[in-house]
Amino acid sequence: MCKQIKKILFVCVQNASRSQMAQGFAEAFGKGRVEAYSAGSRPSSHINPLATEVMKEKDIDLSDRRPKGLNDLPPVEMDYLIMMGCEETCPAVSARKIIEWQIPDPKGKPIDEVRRIRDILEAKVRKLLEEVSCATF
């Protein structure tokens, strides 16, 4: 059981698919015991519609989300910074622990590939939350 709420930041390039899906899973599985954030190093103007569609299949609604940049984050130290293959060095974000996940970018991929990436993210987020002892399934 968590003694305090853990702050987790998921970062990808556009904050339009991977990091948004990971944040959605963390919020759903963390059940209020984590504060999940997501941002992009170069945010897009909109969420990937296929990411929204495949997350609805998991009963997680991303339809009201918008991509955010790193400057849109609250000025707090994160417990975990999860980088998802930024294609560059991600700008410095204050975090106690930095973890790199090499997750393929779903941009421009067919829906079956976006589902496969979603499932990879779901498994990784579940494992992360188990490691920080913040989730019950």
ChimeraX attribute file (.defattr): number of C-alpha atoms within 10 A of each C-alpha:
attribute: neighborCount
match mode: 1-to-1
recipient: residues
	/A:1	10
	/A:2	11
	/A:3	8
	/A:4	9
	/A:5	14
	/A:6	20
	/A:7	18
	/A:8	23
	/A:9	26
	/A:10	25
	/A:11	31
	/A:12	28
	/A:13	23
	/A:14	25
	/A:15	28
	/A:16	28
	/A:17	27
	/A:18	30
	/A:19	26
	/A:20	30
	/A:21	27
	/A:22	27
	/A:23	23
	/A:24	23
	/A:25	23
	/A:26	29
	/A:27	18
	/A:28	15
	/A:29	20
	/A:30	23
	/A:31	13
	/A:32	14
	/A:33	20
	/A:34	22
	/A:35	17
	/A:36	23
	/A:37	22
	/A:38	26
	/A:39	25
	/A:40	27
	/A:41	20
	/A:42	15
	/A:43	18
	/A:44	17
	/A:45	12
	/A:46	14
	/A:47	20
	/A:48	22
	/A:49	15
	/A:50	19
	/A:51	24
	/A:52	20
	/A:53	18
	/A:54	22
	/A:55	22
	/A:56	13
	/A:57	10
	/A:58	12
	/A:59	11
	/A:60	16
	/A:61	16
	/A:62	21
	/A:63	14
	/A:64	7
	/A:65	14
	/A:66	16
	/A:67	21
	/A:68	23
	/A:69	18
	/A:70	19
	/A:71	11
	/A:72	11
	/A:73	13
	/A:74	9
	/A:75	9
	/A:76	10
	/A:77	14
	/A:78	20
	/A:79	19
	/A:80	21
	/A:81	23
	/A:82	22
	/A:83	22
	/A:84	22
	/A:85	18
	/A:86	20
	/A:87	11
	/A:88	9
	/A:89	9
	/A:90	16
	/A:91	11
	/A:92	8
	/A:93	18
	/A:94	14
	/A:95	16
	/A:96	11
	/A:97	11
	/A:98	15
	/A:99	11
	/A:100	13
	/A:101	16
	/A:102	11
	/A:103	17
	/A:104	15
	/A:105	20
	/A:106	20
	/A:107	16
	/A:108	10
	/A:109	12
	/A:110	10
	/A:111	15
	/A:112	11
	/A:113	15
	/A:114	23
	/A:115	19
	/A:116	14
	/A:117	20
	/A:118	23
	/A:119	16
	/A:120	14
	/A:121	22
	/A:122	19
	/A:123	12
	/A:124	16
	/A:125	22
	/A:126	19
	/A:127	13
	/A:128	17
	/A:129	19
	/A:130	16
	/A:131	10
	/A:132	14
	/A:133	15
	/A:134	22
	/A:135	21
	/A:136	11
	/A:137	6
